[in-house]
Amino acid sequence: MANNYKVKVQIDIVECTDTVTDAPNRTSSGAFEYVMSAEQAHSIDACEQILLQTANPQRRTVCTVCRFRRPFRHVRPVLRRRYDGSTL
């Protein structure tokens, strides 16, 4: 019988003093983040675009992993730890 897979998504939008970025950046935990301006944060269209841009690299990584019979053997070790639950 095939294994099932659970999909979890966590989105945090928090106020910060970091410098605004123009593209998603990978953090040390393997997640991606994008720092937007206050003006962008007040625009639903800008927020939606930034959210999609930030989530897309992670989504592609996860979808690529799921295509393999042994899904975690092709993922970098830091991401493997994150996805198998040993490091969250």
Stockholm file with secondary structure:
# STOCKHOLM 1.0

chainA/1-88         MANNYKVKVQIDIVECTDTVTDAPNRTSSGAFEYVMSAEQAHSIDACEQILLQTANPQRRTVCTVCRFRRPFRHVRPVLRRRYDGSTL
#=GR chainA/1-88 SS CCCCCCCCCCCCCCCCCSCCCSSCEECTTSCEECCCCHHHHTCHHHHHHHHHHHHHHHHHHHHHHHTSSSTTTTSCHHHHHHHTTSCC
#=GC SS_cons        CCCCCCCCCCCCCCCCCSCCCSSCEECTTSCEECCCCHHHHTCHHHHHHHHHHHHHHHHHHHHHHHTSSSTTTTSCHHHHHHHTTSCC
//
